[in-house]
């Protein structure tokens, strides 16, 4: 694999580094998203209920947010490639601990450690993607990297439900450990990616002074809280309310992943039309999907169709949001991506813990309606965010 600085000079094609980064995103995504569909099996193993198991997902979110907000400045200080490799090694160790956890508290602690590692890995990945992007193909390059979320859904989450039914939930994490070793091998050439800067690492919180970032982070928070709040409980809804086996959540995740991946072919239009113009519209599309989801909650077949559209709309919105944030201040890209990851996983914590009591008292359709309201707020925040006069990435 070519060094990332050489790759960045190639103006006409997607850099090879994007595919290695795609695998890294897939690894983190598999852990982030696999617990929802297999939560009923984990709950049976530990003798507790699904909301208690989902507290591990909340711990992962808190760990990711804390690490991204407090430590992501190390990315600009030491270079994103080196930080990514170290974070992945810690992440793999945490996955192994998750697979061997004897009690729920140990499982939660392992997921907290995984979150601390992911909080460094994700902003490093997005920073490397921005560094590798040829001019005018930022969204195309990022689309390849974000395809890792599709890998996690199609090859990870969808299979995890089947594996949990056949071999037990612990085998899910054991398999992801081996996939993680492959991801580390694929990032060997990226360890020197991105120039390290002299001086002390700045806190990502210092990037809050960048014009326009506050409203975009508010949009990110609402968008992600809606996603994680709904996703955390859709597997239990299928299992308990619709009477389907745990593996049914795998097929639903597959539909989401296919929709998410299918949107890659449209990413070039984000570069052509500008993410600032498109982002509010994408959020409105996601809002519409949640309204359809509320209406389709009682039908598994209808949910599968709606979830495919959910994946498409979420990919478009996420791509435009990250490109928009990366354009704000290229010199502080690591810190900005740290803020993005921190807010994302604070939203994971808020979504899983906040939606849980509502789900216990009401039903899944109510969660979808709340998600629609949150995404509408995200669209408003994105529309109000000022556009920079100049940017290295098209805004």
C-alpha positions in Angstrom: 0.0 0.0 0.0 1.3 3.4 -0.9 2.1 6.0 1.8 -0.9 8.2 2.5 0.9 11.4 1.6 1.7 10.0 -1.8 -1.9 8.8 -2.2 -3.2 12.3 -1.5 -1.4 13.7 -4.5 -3.3 11.4 -6.9 -6.1 13.7 -8.3 -8.3 11.3 -10.3 -9.0 8.2 -8.3 -10.1 7.0 -4.9 -6.9 6.4 -2.8 -6.1 2.9 -1.7 -5.9 4.1 1.9 -9.7 4.6 1.9 -10.3 0.9 1.6 -8.1 0.1 4.6 -9.9 2.8 6.6 -13.2 1.2 5.4 -12.2 -2.0 7.2 -11.4 -0.1 10.4 -14.8 1.5 10.4 -16.4 -1.8 9.8 -14.6 -3.2 12.8 -15.8 -0.4 15.1 -19.3 -0.5 13.6 -19.6 -4.2 14.2 -19.1 -3.7 17.9 -21.2 -0.5 18.0 -24.2 -2.0 16.3 -24.1 -5.8 17.0 -25.4 -5.6 20.6 -28.9 -4.5 19.6 -29.9 -7.7 17.7 -28.2 -10.1 20.1 -29.3 -8.3 23.3 -32.0 -10.9 24.1 -29.4 -13.7 24.0 -27.0 -11.7 26.2 -29.8 -10.9 28.6 -30.6 -14.6 28.9 -27.0 -15.5 29.6 -26.6 -13.0 32.4 -30.1 -13.4 33.8 -31.2 -9.8 33.3 -33.4 -7.8 30.9 -32.6 -6.2 27.6 -32.4 -2.6 28.9 -29.8 -3.7 31.5 -27.7 -5.3 28.7 -28.1 -2.2 26.6 -26.3 -0.3 29.4 -23.2 -1.8 27.9 -23.9 0.0 24.7 -24.4 3.2 26.7 -21.0 2.6 28.4 -19.4 2.2 25.0 -20.9 5.5 24.0 -19.7 7.3 27.1 -16.2 5.9 26.7 -16.1 6.9 23.1 -17.3 10.4 23.8 -14.9 10.9 26.7 -11.9 9.7 24.8 -12.9 11.8 21.7 -13.4 14.9 23.7 -10.4 14.7 26.0 -7.8 12.8 23.9 -8.4 13.4 20.2 -6.0 16.4 20.3 -3.3 13.7 20.2 -4.2 13.0 16.6 -3.0 16.5 15.5 0.0 16.1 17.9 1.3 12.7 16.9 -0.3 12.0 13.6 -3.6 10.2 12.9 -1.9 7.0 11.5 0.1 6.3 14.7 -2.9 7.0 16.9 -5.2 4.8 14.9 -2.9 1.8 15.2 -2.5 2.0 18.9 -6.3 2.6 19.4 -7.1 -0.5 17.3 -4.8 -2.7 19.4 -6.6 -1.6 22.6 -10.0 -2.0 20.9 -9.2 -5.6 20.0 -8.2 -6.4 23.6 -11.5 -5.0 24.8 -13.4 -7.2 22.3 -11.6 -10.2 23.7 -12.6 -9.2 27.2 -16.2 -8.8 26.1 -16.2 -12.3 24.8 -14.9 -13.7 28.1 -16.9 -11.6 30.5 -18.3 -13.8 33.3 -20.9 -11.3 34.5 -22.8 -8.3 33.1 -20.6 -5.8 35.1 -17.4 -7.2 33.4 -19.1 -7.0 30.0 -20.0 -3.4 30.6 -16.4 -2.6 31.7 -15.0 -4.2 28.6 -17.3 -2.2 26.4 -16.3 1.0 28.2 -12.7 0.2 27.3 -13.7 -0.5 23.7 -15.3 2.9 23.7 -12.2 4.7 25.0 -10.3 3.1 22.1 -13.0 3.9 19.5 -13.0 7.5 20.6 -9.5 7.9 19.3 -9.8 5.6 16.3 -12.9 7.2 14.6 -11.6 10.8 14.5 -8.2 9.4 13.3 -10.0 7.5 10.5 -12.0 10.5 9.4 -8.9 12.7 9.5 -6.9 10.2 7.4 -9.8 10.1 5.0 -9.7 13.9 4.6 -6.0 13.9 4.1 -6.2 11.2 1.5 -9.1 12.7 -0.5 -8.2 14.1 -4.0 -9.5 17.6 -4.6 -13.1 17.5 -5.7 -13.6 13.9 -4.6 -13.9 14.4 -0.8 -17.4 12.9 -0.6 -16.5 10.0 -2.9 -13.5 9.1 -0.8 -15.5 9.5 2.5 -18.2 7.4 1.0 -15.8 4.5 0.5 -14.7 4.9 4.2 -18.3 5.1 5.4 -19.0 1.9 3.5 -17.4 0.2 6.5 -20.7 0.8 8.3 -22.3 -1.3 5.5 -19.7 -4.0 6.1 -20.5 -4.0 9.7 -24.2 -4.3 9.0 -24.1 -6.8 6.2 -21.1 -9.0 7.2 -21.2 -8.2 10.9 -24.5 -7.3 12.5 -26.7 -9.4 10.2 -24.6 -12.5 10.8 -24.2 -11.8 14.5 -27.9 -12.5 15.2 -27.6 -15.9 13.3 -24.3 -16.7 15.1 -25.9 -15.8 18.5 -28.7 -18.2 17.7 -26.5 -21.1 16.6 -23.2 -20.7 18.5 -23.9 -18.2 21.3 -23.4 -14.5 21.6 -19.8 -14.9 22.9 -18.7 -16.3 19.5 -19.8 -13.0 17.9 -17.1 -11.1 19.8 -14.5 -13.8 19.2 -15.0 -13.5 15.4 -14.8 -9.7 15.5 -11.4 -10.1 17.3 -10.0 -12.0 14.4 -11.4 -9.4 12.0 -9.7 -6.8 14.1 -6.3 -8.4 13.6 -6.9 -8.1 9.9 -7.8 -4.5 10.2 -4.5 -3.8 12.2 -2.5 -5.5 9.4 -4.3 -3.3 6.8 -3.3 -0.1 8.6 0.5 -0.9 8.8 1.2 1.5 6.0 -0.9 4.2 7.6 1.0 4.5 10.8 3.0 7.4 9.5 -0.1 9.0 7.8 -0.6 12.6 8.6 2.1 15.0 9.8 2.6 15.3 13.5 2.7 18.9 14.8 5.1 20.4 17.3 4.0 21.5 20.7 1.4 20.2 23.1 -1.8 18.5 22.0 -4.8 20.8 22.1 -8.1 19.7 23.6 -10.7 19.1 20.9 -12.9 21.5 23.0 -10.8 24.3 21.8 -12.3 23.8 18.3 -15.6 24.9 19.6 -14.5 28.4 18.7 -14.5 27.5 15.0 -17.4 29.5 13.4 -20.4 27.3 12.5 -19.4 24.3 14.5 -21.8 24.6 17.4 -25.0 24.3 15.2 -23.5 21.5 13.2 -22.7 19.6 16.4 -26.2 20.2 17.7 -27.5 18.7 14.4 -25.1 15.8 14.9 -26.4 15.2 18.4 -30.0 15.1 17.5 -29.4 13.0 14.4 -27.4 10.4 16.2 -29.6 10.2 19.3 -32.5 9.5 17.0 -30.6 6.7 15.3 -29.2 4.9 18.3 -32.4 5.3 20.3 -34.4 3.5 17.6 -31.7 1.0 16.7 -31.1 -0.1 20.3 -34.7 -1.4 20.7 -35.8 -2.5 17.2 -34.4 -6.0 17.8 -36.3 -6.4 21.0 -39.4 -5.1 19.3 -39.1 -7.8 16.6 -38.5 -10.5 19.2 -41.1 -9.6 21.8 -43.8 -7.5 20.1 -43.8 -9.4 16.8 -42.8 -12.8 18.1 -39.9 -13.3 15.7 -36.6 -15.1 16.4 -33.5 -13.1 17.2 -32.1 -13.8 13.7 -35.0 -11.6 12.3 -33.0 -8.7 13.6 -30.1 -9.8 11.4 -32.2 -9.6 8.2 -33.4 -6.1 9.2 -29.8 -5.0 9.8 -28.9 -6.5 6.4 -31.6 -4.3 4.7 -30.3 -1.3 6.5 -26.7 -2.1 5.5 -27.7 -2.6 1.9 -29.5 0.7 1.8 -26.5 2.4 3.4 -24.2 0.9 0.9 -26.3 1.6 -2.1 -26.1 5.3 -1.6 -22.3 5.3 -2.2 -23.0 5.7 -6.0 -24.7 9.1 -5.2 -21.9 10.5 -3.1 -20.3 12.4 -6.0 -23.4 14.6 -6.2 -22.7 15.8 -2.7 -19.4 17.2 -4.0 -21.0 18.8 -7.0 -24.0 20.4 -5.2 -22.3 21.1 -1.9 -23.0 19.5 1.5 -24.2 22.8 3.1 -27.0 23.0 0.6 -27.9 19.3 0.8 -27.6 18.5 4.5 -30.9 20.0 5.8 -32.7 18.2 3.0 -31.0 14.9 3.9 -32.1 15.3 7.5 -35.6 16.0 6.4 -35.5 12.7 4.4 -34.4 10.9 7.5 -37.3 12.5 9.5 -39.7 11.2 6.8 -38.3 7.7 7.2 -39.0 7.7 10.9 -42.6 8.7 10.3 -42.9 5.8 7.9 -41.3 3.5 10.5 -43.9 4.5 13.1 -46.7 3.6 10.7 -45.0 0.3 9.7 -44.1 -0.9 13.2 -46.6 -3.7 13.3 -45.5 -5.3 10.0 -42.1 -7.0 9.7 -42.2 -6.9 5.8 -43.0 -3.2 5.9 -40.3 -2.5 8.4 -37.7 -4.2 6.1 -38.7 -1.9 3.2 -38.6 1.2 5.4 -35.3 0.2 7.0 -33.7 0.0 3.5 -34.6 3.6 3.0 -33.4 4.4 6.5 -29.9 3.2 5.5 -29.9 5.3 2.3 -31.0 8.5 4.0 -28.6 8.0 6.9 -25.6 7.5 4.6 -26.3 10.6 2.7 -26.8 12.7 5.9 -23.7 11.3 7.6 -21.5 11.9 4.6 -22.6 15.5 4.1 -22.3 16.2 7.8 -18.7 14.9 8.1 -17.6 16.7 4.9 -19.2 19.9 6.1 -17.4 19.6 9.5 -14.1 18.8 7.9 -14.3 21.9 5.7 -14.6 24.3 8.7 -10.9 24.4 9.6 -8.5 22.0 7.9 -5.7 22.8 10.3 -7.7 21.5 13.2 -9.4 18.6 11.5 -8.3 16.1 14.1 -9.9 18.2 16.9 -13.0 18.8 14.9 -13.4 15.1 14.1 -12.8 14.4 17.8 -15.7 16.7 18.7 -17.9 15.0 16.1 -17.1 11.5 17.6 -17.6 12.8 21.1 -21.0 14.2 20.3 -22.0 11.1 18.3 -21.3 8.8 21.2 -22.8 11.1 23.8 -25.8 10.8 21.6 -25.5 7.1 21.7 -25.6 7.2 25.5 -28.5 9.6 25.5 -30.4 7.7 22.9 -30.1 4.2 24.5 -30.7 5.4 28.0 -33.3 8.0 27.2 -35.4 5.9 24.8 -35.3 2.9 27.0 -37.8 4.1 29.7 -40.1 5.4 27.0 -40.0 2.0 25.2 -40.7 0.2 28.5 -43.8 2.4 29.1 -45.0 2.7 25.5 -44.1 1.0 22.2 -41.6 1.0 19.3 -43.8 3.3 17.2 -43.5 6.0 19.9 -39.7 5.8 19.7 -39.9 6.4 15.9 -42.0 9.5 16.4 -39.6 10.9 18.9 -36.7 10.2 16.5 -38.6 12.1 13.8 -38.9 15.1 16.0 -35.2 15.0 16.8 -34.2 14.7 13.2 -36.5 17.7 12.3 -34.5 19.7 14.9 -31.3 18.5 13.2 -32.5 19.8 9.9 -33.3 23.2 11.4 -29.8 23.4 13.0 -28.1 22.5 9.8 -30.1 25.1 7.8 -29.1 27.8 10.3 -25.4 26.9 10.4 -23.4 29.6 8.6 -21.4 28.7 5.6 -17.7 29.5 5.5 -16.6 32.0 2.9 -13.6 29.8 2.0 -12.8 26.1 2.7 -10.5 23.5 1.5 -13.4 21.2 1.0 -16.5 22.5 -0.8 -19.1 23.6 1.7 
